[in-house]
Amino acid sequence: MVWKLRYSSSARHSLKKMPRETAFMLLSKLKALSEEDDPRLYLKELKGFENPHFYSLRAGQYRAVMTVLDDLLIIHVVEAGHRSSVYRKF
């Protein structure tokens, strides 16, 4: 089952700003995640969010925050950035 990846404008901007090799590493992890049957098995659920649930994916010192929409088979990447600042927007 292949999930579709969607990026918010903020996530796209953050990916362009981060170091090139880190962005490629994060994008390759997201691509591999989209090919899994159940991507939630590889994500950490963030506390304090009920509807929608937010999840985090690690790539070195950087994180991608996303939601997973089951009925549409979409992984929506909301934000990406360094772990010290990415969670401040939530």
PyMOL commands that set and color helices and strands:
alter all, ss='L'
color gray80, all
select helices_A, chain A and resi 9-17+20-34+39-42+86-89
alter helices_A, ss='H'
color red, helices_A
select strands_A, chain A and resi 4-7+44-45+55-59+62-69+74-82
alter strands_A, ss='S'
color yellow, strands_A
deselect
rebuild
show_as cartoon
